[in-house]
Amino acid sequence: MVDAVFAPLFRYFDIIDQTVSKLMFEDLTRVSALRAALAARESVKAAVSEDYAERFRHHLRQQSAILAG
């Protein structure tokens, strides 16, 4: 269950701003290892379409989200 919750959250961090994501997790080696392990899982990769990142960014822009940058 934990993987099912955290995998999408970690994906959001990478989509929104990889620079901030890298800084946020750089000293959290165990969390970074978990992020990498989850991202490598076929089930996590297959959970979204190839254009997911762009569709997510588009959604943020449509909602006038602060994170849309």
All heavy atoms as TSV, in Angstrom:
chain	resi	resn	atom	element	x	y	z
A	1	MET	N	N	0.821	-1.192	0.000
A	1	MET	CA	C	0.000	0.000	0.000
A	1	MET	C	C	0.866	1.258	0.000
A	1	MET	O	O	0.511	2.230	-0.631
A	1	MET	CB	C	-0.932	0.004	1.214
A	1	MET	CG	C	-2.008	-1.050	1.185
A	1	MET	SD	S	-3.214	-0.791	-0.102
A	1	MET	CE	C	-4.145	0.524	0.578
A	2	VAL	N	N	1.963	1.215	0.724
A	2	VAL	CA	C	2.830	2.386	0.796
A	2	VAL	C	C	3.357	2.730	-0.594
A	2	VAL	O	O	3.360	3.900	-0.986
A	2	VAL	CB	C	3.989	2.149	1.790
A	2	VAL	CG1	C	5.002	3.263	1.722
A	2	VAL	CG2	C	3.448	2.014	3.210
A	3	ASP	N	N	3.776	1.728	-1.350
A	3	ASP	CA	C	4.278	1.964	-2.706
A	3	ASP	C	C	3.209	2.619	-3.579
A	3	ASP	O	O	3.503	3.520	-4.367
A	3	ASP	CB	C	4.723	0.661	-3.361
A	3	ASP	CG	C	5.965	0.075	-2.709
A	3	ASP	OD1	O	6.538	0.730	-1.817
A	3	ASP	OD2	O	6.343	-1.044	-3.091
A	4	ALA	N	N	1.984	2.180	-3.441
A	4	ALA	CA	C	0.892	2.713	-4.259
A	4	ALA	C	C	0.617	4.178	-3.942
A	4	ALA	O	O	0.139	4.919	-4.800
A	4	ALA	CB	C	-0.376	1.888	-4.044
A	5	VAL	N	N	0.932	4.593	-2.742
A	5	VAL	CA	C	0.735	5.995	-2.359
A	5	VAL	C	C	1.923	6.843	-2.777
A	5	VAL	O	O	1.762	7.927	-3.346
A	5	VAL	CB	C	0.506	6.116	-0.828
A	5	VAL	CG1	C	0.499	7.573	-0.390
A	5	VAL	CG2	C	-0.787	5.426	-0.435
A	6	PHE	N	N	3.116	6.366	-2.511
A	6	PHE	CA	C	4.295	7.187	-2.741
A	6	PHE	C	C	4.755	7.254	-4.193
A	6	PHE	O	O	5.308	8.273	-4.608
A	6	PHE	CB	C	5.454	6.740	-1.833
A	6	PHE	CG	C	5.313	7.262	-0.444
A	6	PHE	CD1	C	4.857	6.440	0.566
A	6	PHE	CD2	C	5.591	8.575	-0.142
A	6	PHE	CE1	C	4.697	6.913	1.859
A	6	PHE	CE2	C	5.436	9.075	1.131
A	6	PHE	CZ	C	4.986	8.234	2.145
A	7	ALA	N	N	4.561	6.226	-4.967
A	7	ALA	CA	C	5.022	6.249	-6.364
A	7	ALA	C	C	4.435	7.438	-7.132
A	7	ALA	O	O	5.190	8.174	-7.787
A	7	ALA	CB	C	4.703	4.928	-7.063
A	8	PRO	N	N	3.127	7.686	-7.078
A	8	PRO	CA	C	2.592	8.845	-7.790
A	8	PRO	C	C	3.103	10.178	-7.221
A	8	PRO	O	O	3.378	11.109	-7.983
A	8	PRO	CB	C	1.080	8.743	-7.600
A	8	PRO	CG	C	0.829	7.334	-7.247
A	8	PRO	CD	C	2.049	6.853	-6.522
A	9	LEU	N	N	3.256	10.257	-5.915
A	9	LEU	CA	C	3.758	11.502	-5.320
A	9	LEU	C	C	5.177	11.803	-5.793
A	9	LEU	O	O	5.494	12.939	-6.149
A	9	LEU	CB	C	3.726	11.418	-3.796
A	9	LEU	CG	C	2.345	11.371	-3.165
A	9	LEU	CD1	C	2.454	11.147	-1.668
A	9	LEU	CD2	C	1.569	12.634	-3.467
A	10	PHE	N	N	6.024	10.789	-5.802
A	10	PHE	CA	C	7.382	10.989	-6.281
A	10	PHE	C	C	7.383	11.391	-7.754
A	10	PHE	O	O	8.185	12.226	-8.185
A	10	PHE	CB	C	8.223	9.726	-6.081
A	10	PHE	CG	C	8.531	9.418	-4.638
A	10	PHE	CD1	C	8.680	8.109	-4.227
A	10	PHE	CD2	C	8.679	10.414	-3.697
A	10	PHE	CE1	C	8.985	7.796	-2.903
A	10	PHE	CE2	C	8.975	10.127	-2.360
A	10	PHE	CZ	C	9.132	8.815	-1.969
A	11	ARG	N	N	6.488	10.819	-8.542
A	11	ARG	CA	C	6.385	11.160	-9.956
A	11	ARG	C	C	6.032	12.644	-10.114
A	11	ARG	O	O	6.582	13.338	-10.954
A	11	ARG	CB	C	5.343	10.289	-10.651
A	11	ARG	CG	C	5.245	10.546	-12.129
A	11	ARG	CD	C	4.147	9.751	-12.818
A	11	ARG	NE	N	4.360	8.317	-12.712
A	11	ARG	CZ	C	3.516	7.466	-12.119
A	11	ARG	NH1	N	2.391	7.886	-11.598
A	11	ARG	NH2	N	3.780	6.191	-12.079
A	12	TYR	N	N	5.121	13.130	-9.287
A	12	TYR	CA	C	4.735	14.544	-9.357
A	12	TYR	C	C	5.930	15.458	-9.131
A	12	TYR	O	O	6.098	16.458	-9.834
A	12	TYR	CB	C	3.666	14.882	-8.318
A	12	TYR	CG	C	2.349	14.188	-8.480
A	12	TYR	CD1	C	1.540	13.947	-7.385
A	12	TYR	CD2	C	1.890	13.762	-9.724
A	12	TYR	CE1	C	0.316	13.311	-7.508
A	12	TYR	CE2	C	0.667	13.118	-9.860
A	12	TYR	CZ	C	-0.111	12.899	-8.745
A	12	TYR	OH	O	-1.316	12.275	-8.870
A	13	PHE	N	N	6.764	15.138	-8.146
A	13	PHE	CA	C	7.935	15.960	-7.875
A	13	PHE	C	C	8.820	16.075	-9.111
A	13	PHE	O	O	9.329	17.154	-9.429
A	13	PHE	CB	C	8.763	15.388	-6.720
A	13	PHE	CG	C	8.245	15.740	-5.364
A	13	PHE	CD1	C	7.566	14.802	-4.612
A	13	PHE	CD2	C	8.426	17.003	-4.837
A	13	PHE	CE1	C	7.085	15.114	-3.343
A	13	PHE	CE2	C	7.951	17.334	-3.579
A	13	PHE	CZ	C	7.274	16.380	-2.829
A	14	ASP	N	N	9.034	14.984	-9.809
A	14	ASP	CA	C	9.884	15.001	-10.998
A	14	ASP	C	C	9.253	15.774	-12.148
A	14	ASP	O	O	9.953	16.410	-12.928
A	14	ASP	CB	C	10.210	13.580	-11.446
A	14	ASP	CG	C	11.151	12.881	-10.480
A	14	ASP	OD1	O	11.893	13.589	-9.766
A	14	ASP	OD2	O	11.134	11.649	-10.438
A	15	ILE	N	N	7.952	15.722	-12.256
A	15	ILE	CA	C	7.265	16.429	-13.338
A	15	ILE	C	C	7.255	17.930	-13.079
A	15	ILE	O	O	7.494	18.724	-13.991
A	15	ILE	CB	C	5.824	15.909	-13.513
A	15	ILE	CG1	C	5.848	14.478	-14.025
A	15	ILE	CG2	C	5.031	16.808	-14.451
A	15	ILE	CD1	C	4.484	13.807	-14.026
A	16	ILE	N	N	6.978	18.329	-11.867
A	16	ILE	CA	C	6.811	19.747	-11.556
A	16	ILE	C	C	8.137	20.493	-11.671
A	16	ILE	O	O	8.220	21.509	-12.347
A	16	ILE	CB	C	6.176	19.928	-10.168
A	16	ILE	CG1	C	4.746	19.385	-10.210
A	16	ILE	CG2	C	6.203	21.378	-9.732
A	16	ILE	CD1	C	4.100	19.222	-8.862
A	17	ASP	N	N	9.178	20.020	-11.007
A	17	ASP	CA	C	10.476	20.707	-11.075
A	17	ASP	C	C	11.569	19.752	-10.605
A	17	ASP	O	O	11.726	19.536	-9.406
A	17	ASP	CB	C	10.460	21.972	-10.223
A	17	ASP	CG	C	11.671	22.849	-10.444
A	17	ASP	OD1	O	12.740	22.325	-10.827
A	17	ASP	OD2	O	11.560	24.070	-10.246
A	18	GLN	N	N	12.332	19.228	-11.544
A	18	GLN	CA	C	13.365	18.255	-11.194
A	18	GLN	C	C	14.483	18.873	-10.370
A	18	GLN	O	O	15.079	18.202	-9.542
A	18	GLN	CB	C	13.922	17.601	-12.452
A	18	GLN	CG	C	12.934	16.671	-13.100
A	18	GLN	CD	C	13.519	15.945	-14.302
A	18	GLN	OE1	O	14.656	16.145	-14.673
A	18	GLN	NE2	N	12.710	15.098	-14.905
A	19	THR	N	N	14.752	20.155	-10.576
A	19	THR	CA	C	15.803	20.818	-9.803
A	19	THR	C	C	15.419	20.887	-8.331
A	19	THR	O	O	16.214	20.553	-7.452
A	19	THR	CB	C	16.052	22.238	-10.340
A	19	THR	OG1	O	16.376	22.155	-11.723
A	19	THR	CG2	C	17.177	22.923	-9.596
A	20	VAL	N	N	14.207	21.309	-8.058
A	20	VAL	CA	C	13.727	21.375	-6.673
A	20	VAL	C	C	13.670	19.971	-6.077
A	20	VAL	O	O	14.065	19.752	-4.935
A	20	VAL	CB	C	12.344	22.060	-6.598
A	20	VAL	CG1	C	11.746	21.926	-5.207
A	20	VAL	CG2	C	12.463	23.513	-7.005
A	21	SER	N	N	13.197	19.020	-6.859
A	21	SER	CA	C	13.104	17.641	-6.404
A	21	SER	C	C	14.478	17.115	-6.004
A	21	SER	O	O	14.632	16.493	-4.950
A	21	SER	CB	C	12.507	16.775	-7.511
A	21	SER	OG	O	12.461	15.440	-7.129
A	22	LYS	N	N	15.463	17.386	-6.829
A	22	LYS	CA	C	16.820	16.908	-6.532
A	22	LYS	C	C	17.336	17.517	-5.234
A	22	LYS	O	O	17.873	16.810	-4.377
A	22	LYS	CB	C	17.765	17.248	-7.680
A	22	LYS	CG	C	19.161	16.737	-7.473
A	22	LYS	CD	C	20.050	17.039	-8.649
A	22	LYS	CE	C	21.454	16.546	-8.362
A	22	LYS	NZ	N	22.362	16.822	-9.442
A	23	LEU	N	N	17.138	18.817	-5.069
A	23	LEU	CA	C	17.590	19.478	-3.844
A	23	LEU	C	C	16.849	18.964	-2.610
A	23	LEU	O	O	17.439	18.771	-1.547
A	23	LEU	CB	C	17.392	20.994	-3.955
A	23	LEU	CG	C	18.303	21.723	-4.926
A	23	LEU	CD1	C	17.855	23.169	-5.088
A	23	LEU	CD2	C	19.742	21.651	-4.465
A	24	MET	N	N	15.577	18.726	-2.765
A	24	MET	CA	C	14.757	18.290	-1.643
A	24	MET	C	C	15.172	16.911	-1.136
A	24	MET	O	O	15.161	16.658	0.063
A	24	MET	CB	C	13.288	18.249	-2.065
A	24	MET	CG	C	12.334	17.921	-0.939
A	24	MET	SD	S	10.622	17.905	-1.468
A	24	MET	CE	C	10.437	19.545	-2.096
A	25	PHE	N	N	15.550	16.039	-2.040
A	25	PHE	CA	C	15.832	14.654	-1.665
A	25	PHE	C	C	17.321	14.311	-1.596
A	25	PHE	O	O	17.662	13.192	-1.231
A	25	PHE	CB	C	15.144	13.701	-2.650
A	25	PHE	CG	C	13.641	13.766	-2.579
A	25	PHE	CD1	C	12.912	14.368	-3.590
A	25	PHE	CD2	C	12.954	13.227	-1.503
A	25	PHE	CE1	C	11.532	14.436	-3.535
A	25	PHE	CE2	C	11.574	13.288	-1.433
A	25	PHE	CZ	C	10.860	13.892	-2.447
A	26	GLU	N	N	18.203	15.248	-1.902
A	26	GLU	CA	C	19.622	14.906	-2.022
A	26	GLU	C	C	20.239	14.354	-0.735
A	26	GLU	O	O	21.120	13.509	-0.800
A	26	GLU	CB	C	20.437	16.087	-2.553
A	26	GLU	CG	C	20.628	17.234	-1.605
A	26	GLU	CD	C	21.411	18.365	-2.236
A	26	GLU	OE1	O	22.020	18.168	-3.306
A	26	GLU	OE2	O	21.406	19.458	-1.661
A	27	ASP	N	N	19.823	14.802	0.415
A	27	ASP	CA	C	20.376	14.297	1.666
A	27	ASP	C	C	19.555	13.159	2.264
A	27	ASP	O	O	19.865	12.672	3.351
A	27	ASP	CB	C	20.492	15.429	2.693
A	27	ASP	CG	C	21.548	16.453	2.300
A	27	ASP	OD1	O	22.527	16.071	1.627
A	27	ASP	OD2	O	21.387	17.629	2.660
A	28	LEU	N	N	18.528	12.762	1.584
A	28	LEU	CA	C	17.660	11.680	2.046
A	28	LEU	C	C	17.953	10.430	1.221
A	28	LEU	O	O	17.193	10.046	0.342
A	28	LEU	CB	C	16.189	12.090	1.928
A	28	LEU	CG	C	15.793	13.366	2.675
A	28	LEU	CD1	C	14.372	13.763	2.340
A	28	LEU	CD2	C	15.974	13.180	4.175
A	29	THR	N	N	19.066	9.800	1.522
A	29	THR	CA	C	19.546	8.694	0.680
A	29	THR	C	C	18.580	7.512	0.641
A	29	THR	O	O	18.394	6.914	-0.418
A	29	THR	CB	C	20.938	8.227	1.140
A	29	THR	OG1	O	20.891	7.895	2.530
A	29	THR	CG2	C	21.974	9.312	0.928
A	30	ARG	N	N	17.966	7.186	1.756
A	30	ARG	CA	C	17.038	6.049	1.753
A	30	ARG	C	C	15.758	6.382	0.982
A	30	ARG	O	O	15.223	5.532	0.267
A	30	ARG	CB	C	16.725	5.611	3.184
A	30	ARG	CG	C	17.947	4.956	3.806
A	30	ARG	CD	C	17.852	4.543	5.231
A	30	ARG	NE	N	16.540	4.320	5.770
A	30	ARG	CZ	C	16.287	4.157	7.053
A	30	ARG	NH1	N	17.263	4.184	7.930
A	30	ARG	NH2	N	15.066	3.963	7.482
A	31	VAL	N	N	15.295	7.605	1.120
A	31	VAL	CA	C	14.112	8.024	0.357
A	31	VAL	C	C	14.448	8.059	-1.131
A	31	VAL	O	O	13.659	7.623	-1.968
A	31	VAL	CB	C	13.586	9.395	0.840
A	31	VAL	CG1	C	12.452	9.889	-0.039
A	31	VAL	CG2	C	13.157	9.322	2.292
A	32	SER	N	N	15.619	8.558	-1.464
A	32	SER	CA	C	16.051	8.593	-2.866
A	32	SER	C	C	16.144	7.191	-3.446
A	32	SER	O	O	15.781	6.961	-4.602
A	32	SER	CB	C	17.395	9.316	-2.992
A	32	SER	OG	O	17.243	10.674	-2.644
A	33	ALA	N	N	16.640	6.254	-2.650
A	33	ALA	CA	C	16.720	4.862	-3.108
A	33	ALA	C	C	15.319	4.291	-3.330
A	33	ALA	O	O	15.083	3.578	-4.320
A	33	ALA	CB	C	17.488	4.021	-2.092
A	34	LEU	N	N	14.396	4.612	-2.452
A	34	LEU	CA	C	13.011	4.163	-2.624
A	34	LEU	C	C	12.409	4.774	-3.881
A	34	LEU	O	O	11.752	4.079	-4.656
A	34	LEU	CB	C	12.169	4.531	-1.404
A	34	LEU	CG	C	10.682	4.234	-1.504
A	34	LEU	CD1	C	10.431	2.740	-1.688
A	34	LEU	CD2	C	9.946	4.774	-0.281
A	35	ARG	N	N	12.648	6.065	-4.097
A	35	ARG	CA	C	12.142	6.738	-5.304
A	35	ARG	C	C	12.645	6.035	-6.555
A	35	ARG	O	O	11.882	5.773	-7.484
A	35	ARG	CB	C	12.589	8.192	-5.347
A	35	ARG	CG	C	11.892	9.079	-4.367
A	35	ARG	CD	C	12.396	10.492	-4.467
A	35	ARG	NE	N	11.900	11.074	-5.706
A	35	ARG	CZ	C	12.528	11.990	-6.402
A	35	ARG	NH1	N	13.695	12.456	-6.001
A	35	ARG	NH2	N	12.006	12.484	-7.503
A	36	ALA	N	N	13.940	5.745	-6.590
A	36	ALA	CA	C	14.534	5.096	-7.756
A	36	ALA	C	C	13.968	3.687	-7.948
A	36	ALA	O	O	13.658	3.290	-9.078
A	36	ALA	CB	C	16.054	5.056	-7.606
A	37	ALA	N	N	13.833	2.958	-6.857
A	37	ALA	CA	C	13.310	1.591	-6.949
A	37	ALA	C	C	11.861	1.592	-7.445
A	37	ALA	O	O	11.494	0.775	-8.290
A	37	ALA	CB	C	13.403	0.904	-5.588
A	38	LEU	N	N	11.053	2.507	-6.942
A	38	LEU	CA	C	9.662	2.581	-7.391
A	38	LEU	C	C	9.587	2.981	-8.858
A	38	LEU	O	O	8.810	2.408	-9.622
A	38	LEU	CB	C	8.870	3.566	-6.533
A	38	LEU	CG	C	8.552	3.113	-5.118
A	38	LEU	CD1	C	7.883	4.252	-4.339
A	38	LEU	CD2	C	7.660	1.886	-5.125
A	39	ALA	N	N	10.375	3.970	-9.244
A	39	ALA	CA	C	10.356	4.444	-10.634
A	39	ALA	C	C	10.777	3.349	-11.607
A	39	ALA	O	O	10.345	3.335	-12.764
A	39	ALA	CB	C	11.262	5.671	-10.784
A	40	ALA	N	N	11.601	2.417	-11.157
A	40	ALA	CA	C	12.087	1.335	-12.020
A	40	ALA	C	C	11.087	0.187	-12.163
A	40	ALA	O	O	11.215	-0.633	-13.077
A	40	ALA	CB	C	13.409	0.802	-11.473
A	41	ARG	N	N	10.100	0.137	-11.294
A	41	ARG	CA	C	9.121	-0.963	-11.345
A	41	ARG	C	C	8.258	-0.862	-12.601
A	41	ARG	O	O	7.762	0.206	-12.940
A	41	ARG	CB	C	8.214	-0.933	-10.120
A	41	ARG	CG	C	8.917	-1.324	-8.839
A	41	ARG	CD	C	7.942	-1.343	-7.709
A	41	ARG	NE	N	6.943	-2.369	-7.987
A	41	ARG	CZ	C	6.339	-3.080	-7.077
A	41	ARG	NH1	N	6.618	-2.884	-5.808
A	41	ARG	NH2	N	5.439	-3.975	-7.394
A	42	GLU	N	N	8.079	-1.984	-13.266
A	42	GLU	CA	C	7.252	-2.008	-14.477
A	42	GLU	C	C	5.815	-1.583	-14.180
A	42	GLU	O	O	5.189	-0.894	-14.987
A	42	GLU	CB	C	7.277	-3.388	-15.129
A	42	GLU	CG	C	8.595	-3.714	-15.803
A	42	GLU	CD	C	8.979	-2.701	-16.882
A	42	GLU	OE1	O	8.104	-2.283	-17.663
A	42	GLU	OE2	O	10.157	-2.323	-16.938
A	43	SER	N	N	5.294	-1.976	-13.032
A	43	SER	CA	C	3.915	-1.614	-12.683
A	43	SER	C	C	3.758	-0.104	-12.524
A	43	SER	O	O	2.719	0.458	-12.888
A	43	SER	CB	C	3.482	-2.320	-11.403
A	43	SER	OG	O	4.332	-1.966	-10.329
A	44	VAL	N	N	4.775	0.553	-12.014
A	44	VAL	CA	C	4.725	2.010	-11.846
A	44	VAL	C	C	4.843	2.692	-13.208
A	44	VAL	O	O	4.106	3.626	-13.509
A	44	VAL	CB	C	5.827	2.486	-10.877
A	44	VAL	CG1	C	5.920	4.008	-10.843
A	44	VAL	CG2	C	5.569	1.938	-9.476
A	45	LYS	N	N	5.739	2.203	-14.047
A	45	LYS	CA	C	5.890	2.772	-15.393
A	45	LYS	C	C	4.617	2.596	-16.206
A	45	LYS	O	O	4.198	3.505	-16.925
A	45	LYS	CB	C	7.050	2.103	-16.139
A	45	LYS	CG	C	8.407	2.406	-15.571
A	45	LYS	CD	C	9.435	1.705	-16.423
A	45	LYS	CE	C	10.662	1.347	-15.670
A	45	LYS	NZ	N	11.617	0.605	-16.482
A	46	ALA	N	N	4.004	1.434	-16.087
A	46	ALA	CA	C	2.818	1.123	-16.881
A	46	ALA	C	C	1.552	1.809	-16.354
A	46	ALA	O	O	0.526	1.807	-17.031
A	46	ALA	CB	C	2.599	-0.388	-16.918
A	47	ALA	N	N	1.640	2.416	-15.191
A	47	ALA	CA	C	0.457	3.031	-14.583
A	47	ALA	C	C	0.026	4.316	-15.281
A	47	ALA	O	O	-1.099	4.768	-15.092
A	47	ALA	CB	C	0.720	3.311	-13.115
A	48	VAL	N	N	0.916	4.906	-16.068
A	48	VAL	CA	C	0.592	6.155	-16.763
A	48	VAL	C	C	0.979	6.050	-18.235
A	48	VAL	O	O	1.842	5.254	-18.614
A	48	VAL	CB	C	1.305	7.364	-16.116
A	48	VAL	CG1	C	0.831	7.596	-14.692
A	48	VAL	CG2	C	2.813	7.211	-16.156
A	49	SER	N	N	0.356	6.884	-19.039
A	49	SER	CA	C	0.674	6.906	-20.468
A	49	SER	C	C	1.987	7.652	-20.704
A	49	SER	O	O	2.490	8.357	-19.818
A	49	SER	CB	C	-0.456	7.605	-21.240
A	49	SER	OG	O	-0.577	8.941	-20.804
A	50	GLU	N	N	2.525	7.484	-21.897
A	50	GLU	CA	C	3.795	8.143	-22.227
A	50	GLU	C	C	3.705	9.659	-22.161
A	50	GLU	O	O	4.687	10.321	-21.870
A	50	GLU	CB	C	4.271	7.707	-23.614
A	50	GLU	CG	C	4.777	6.291	-23.649
A	50	GLU	CD	C	5.382	5.934	-24.993
A	50	GLU	OE1	O	5.909	6.827	-25.672
A	50	GLU	OE2	O	5.306	4.758	-25.358
A	51	ASP	N	N	2.534	10.204	-22.436
A	51	ASP	CA	C	2.364	11.654	-22.426
A	51	ASP	C	C	1.843	12.178	-21.085
A	51	ASP	O	O	1.388	13.314	-20.981
A	51	ASP	CB	C	1.440	12.099	-23.559
A	51	ASP	CG	C	0.015	11.578	-23.396
A	51	ASP	OD1	O	-0.205	10.622	-22.636
A	51	ASP	OD2	O	-0.881	12.148	-24.050
A	52	TYR	N	N	1.951	11.369	-20.059
A	52	TYR	CA	C	1.410	11.741	-18.753
A	52	TYR	C	C	1.979	13.059	-18.237
A	52	TYR	O	O	1.234	13.907	-17.733
A	52	TYR	CB	C	1.653	10.630	-17.731
A	52	TYR	CG	C	1.159	10.995	-16.356
A	52	TYR	CD1	C	-0.190	10.907	-16.043
A	52	TYR	CD2	C	2.034	11.474	-15.385
A	52	TYR	CE1	C	-0.667	11.268	-14.794
A	52	TYR	CE2	C	1.572	11.836	-14.133
A	52	TYR	CZ	C	0.227	11.733	-13.840
A	52	TYR	OH	O	-0.228	12.104	-12.606
A	53	ALA	N	N	3.274	13.243	-18.323
A	53	ALA	CA	C	3.902	14.458	-17.785
A	53	ALA	C	C	3.307	15.704	-18.432
A	53	ALA	O	O	2.957	16.666	-17.735
A	53	ALA	CB	C	5.415	14.415	-17.980
A	54	GLU	N	N	3.179	15.691	-19.737
A	54	GLU	CA	C	2.611	16.859	-20.421
A	54	GLU	C	C	1.137	17.041	-20.063
A	54	GLU	O	O	0.677	18.168	-19.865
A	54	GLU	CB	C	2.778	16.752	-21.927
A	54	GLU	CG	C	2.277	17.979	-22.670
A	54	GLU	CD	C	2.806	19.299	-22.127
A	54	GLU	OE1	O	4.005	19.409	-21.802
A	54	GLU	OE2	O	2.002	20.249	-22.012
A	55	ARG	N	N	0.401	15.972	-19.970
A	55	ARG	CA	C	-1.014	16.068	-19.596
A	55	ARG	C	C	-1.166	16.603	-18.171
A	55	ARG	O	O	-2.057	17.412	-17.897
A	55	ARG	CB	C	-1.683	14.703	-19.730
A	55	ARG	CG	C	-1.770	14.256	-21.193
A	55	ARG	CD	C	-2.306	12.867	-21.347
A	55	ARG	NE	N	-3.707	12.865	-20.911
A	55	ARG	CZ	C	-4.372	11.785	-20.566
A	55	ARG	NH1	N	-3.781	10.616	-20.606
A	55	ARG	NH2	N	-5.617	11.853	-20.200
A	56	PHE	N	N	-0.277	16.196	-17.281
A	56	PHE	CA	C	-0.320	16.687	-15.907
A	56	PHE	C	C	0.002	18.182	-15.869
A	56	PHE	O	O	-0.686	18.955	-15.199
A	56	PHE	CB	C	0.649	15.889	-15.037
A	56	PHE	CG	C	0.644	16.296	-13.591
A	56	PHE	CD1	C	-0.474	16.101	-12.803
A	56	PHE	CD2	C	1.771	16.855	-13.016
A	56	PHE	CE1	C	-0.474	16.477	-11.461
A	56	PHE	CE2	C	1.775	17.228	-11.682
A	56	PHE	CZ	C	0.653	17.039	-10.904
A	57	ARG	N	N	1.040	18.598	-16.594
A	57	ARG	CA	C	1.380	20.028	-16.657
A	57	ARG	C	C	0.218	20.837	-17.230
A	57	ARG	O	O	-0.089	21.931	-16.755
A	57	ARG	CB	C	2.640	20.245	-17.485
A	57	ARG	CG	C	3.911	19.821	-16.791
A	57	ARG	CD	C	5.137	20.222	-17.614
A	57	ARG	NE	N	6.236	19.380	-17.288
A	57	ARG	CZ	C	6.650	18.340	-18.012
A	57	ARG	NH1	N	6.068	18.030	-19.143
A	57	ARG	NH2	N	7.682	17.615	-17.622
A	58	HIS	N	N	-0.413	20.311	-18.278
A	58	HIS	CA	C	-1.565	20.974	-18.889
A	58	HIS	C	C	-2.693	21.129	-17.867
A	58	HIS	O	O	-3.315	22.197	-17.763
A	58	HIS	CB	C	-2.032	20.188	-20.113
A	58	HIS	CG	C	-3.238	20.757	-20.771
A	58	HIS	ND1	N	-3.204	21.924	-21.500
A	58	HIS	CD2	C	-4.521	20.337	-20.794
A	58	HIS	CE1	C	-4.418	22.189	-21.948
A	58	HIS	NE2	N	-5.240	21.240	-21.525
A	59	HIS	N	N	-2.947	20.088	-17.111
A	59	HIS	CA	C	-3.971	20.143	-16.066
A	59	HIS	C	C	-3.649	21.238	-15.046
A	59	HIS	O	O	-4.530	22.012	-14.650
A	59	HIS	CB	C	-4.091	18.782	-15.384
A	59	HIS	CG	C	-4.955	18.807	-14.167
A	59	HIS	ND1	N	-6.330	18.868	-14.233
A	59	HIS	CD2	C	-4.629	18.790	-12.850
A	59	HIS	CE1	C	-6.822	18.897	-13.003
A	59	HIS	NE2	N	-5.806	18.834	-12.153
A	60	LEU	N	N	-2.396	21.312	-14.629
A	60	LEU	CA	C	-2.011	22.344	-13.664
A	60	LEU	C	C	-2.240	23.740	-14.238
A	60	LEU	O	O	-2.733	24.625	-13.532
A	60	LEU	CB	C	-0.541	22.177	-13.264
A	60	LEU	CG	C	-0.191	20.935	-12.444
A	60	LEU	CD1	C	1.312	20.848	-12.238
A	60	LEU	CD2	C	-0.921	20.944	-11.113
A	61	ARG	N	N	-1.890	23.923	-15.513
A	61	ARG	CA	C	-2.112	25.235	-16.149
A	61	ARG	C	C	-3.595	25.556	-16.217
A	61	ARG	O	O	-4.010	26.693	-15.956
A	61	ARG	CB	C	-1.488	25.260	-17.542
A	61	ARG	CG	C	0.047	25.324	-17.521
A	61	ARG	CD	C	0.616	25.585	-18.902
A	61	ARG	NE	N	0.295	24.552	-19.860
A	61	ARG	CZ	C	1.025	23.461	-20.083
A	61	ARG	NH1	N	2.139	23.257	-19.396
A	61	ARG	NH2	N	0.663	22.575	-20.982
A	62	GLN	N	N	-4.414	24.586	-16.576
A	62	GLN	CA	C	-5.860	24.803	-16.665
A	62	GLN	C	C	-6.458	25.206	-15.322
A	62	GLN	O	O	-7.412	25.980	-15.265
A	62	GLN	CB	C	-6.571	23.543	-17.147
A	62	GLN	CG	C	-6.491	23.318	-18.614
A	62	GLN	CD	C	-7.334	22.127	-19.010
A	62	GLN	OE1	O	-7.317	21.077	-18.362
A	62	GLN	NE2	N	-8.105	22.290	-20.078
A	63	GLN	N	N	-5.898	24.680	-14.248
A	63	GLN	CA	C	-6.387	24.974	-12.908
A	63	GLN	C	C	-5.736	26.228	-12.313
A	63	GLN	O	O	-5.996	26.575	-11.168
A	63	GLN	CB	C	-6.159	23.776	-11.983
A	63	GLN	CG	C	-6.807	22.500	-12.428
A	63	GLN	CD	C	-8.308	22.656	-12.579
A	63	GLN	OE1	O	-8.972	23.211	-11.715
A	63	GLN	NE2	N	-8.845	22.183	-13.691
A	64	SER	N	N	-4.891	26.874	-13.105
A	64	SER	CA	C	-4.129	28.047	-12.629
A	64	SER	C	C	-3.381	27.741	-11.348
A	64	SER	O	O	-3.303	28.557	-10.427
A	64	SER	CB	C	-5.055	29.252	-12.430
A	64	SER	OG	O	-5.704	29.586	-13.631
A	65	ALA	N	N	-2.831	26.557	-11.295
A	65	ALA	CA	C	-2.096	26.114	-10.103
A	65	ALA	C	C	-0.781	26.873	-9.970
A	65	ALA	O	O	-0.110	27.139	-10.966
A	65	ALA	CB	C	-1.825	24.615	-10.190
A	66	ILE	N	N	-0.433	27.195	-8.768
A	66	ILE	CA	C	0.838	27.866	-8.500
A	66	ILE	C	C	1.994	27.005	-9.019
A	66	ILE	O	O	2.974	27.519	-9.538
A	66	ILE	CB	C	1.007	28.140	-6.988
A	66	ILE	CG1	C	-0.031	29.167	-6.541
A	66	ILE	CG2	C	2.405	28.601	-6.659
A	66	ILE	CD1	C	-0.116	29.343	-5.038
A	67	LEU	N	N	1.855	25.703	-8.901
A	67	LEU	CA	C	2.910	24.785	-9.327
A	67	LEU	C	C	3.090	24.747	-10.835
A	67	LEU	O	O	4.064	24.200	-11.326
A	67	LEU	CB	C	2.608	23.368	-8.814
A	67	LEU	CG	C	2.584	23.202	-7.311
A	67	LEU	CD1	C	2.126	21.798	-6.954
A	67	LEU	CD2	C	3.935	23.490	-6.717
A	68	ALA	N	N	2.154	25.321	-11.578
A	68	ALA	CA	C	2.241	25.287	-13.044
A	68	ALA	C	C	3.395	26.142	-13.531
A	68	ALA	O	O	3.861	25.984	-14.653
A	68	ALA	CB	C	0.928	25.747	-13.657
A	69	GLY	N	N	3.870	27.049	-12.686
A	69	GLY	CA	C	5.015	27.877	-13.006
A	69	GLY	C	C	4.737	28.781	-14.146
A	69	GLY	O	O	5.413	29.284	-14.892
